[in-house]
């Protein structure tokens, strides 16, 4: 059982879950997460998504993971390389707006 093993023996995904649990136990008002699903297995990604859906505080999420973005129903803000940004909407709708704008740019 994972709960009886030393942390150094856990998988990357299990370690990420432990870190997320420790972080949220402190009940911060806001989480800042930079690519939280990188290098995680599918099960661990699902756990992160589930935890973010239940989280009662706010969060800023930097991610290229379309599944994470669309599953959290977070408002999508696109930041360009010049310091500007565009608000794209929430969850899947916001991601689709972003995807369409990228495809339009690529077609030019």
Secondary structure, DSSP 8 states (H G I E B T S, - for coil): -GGGS-GGGS-HHHHHHHHHHHHHHTT-SEEEEESTTTT--HHHHHHHHHHHHH--SEEEEE---HHHHHHHT-EEEEE-TTS-EEEEEEHHHHHHHHHHHHHHHHH-
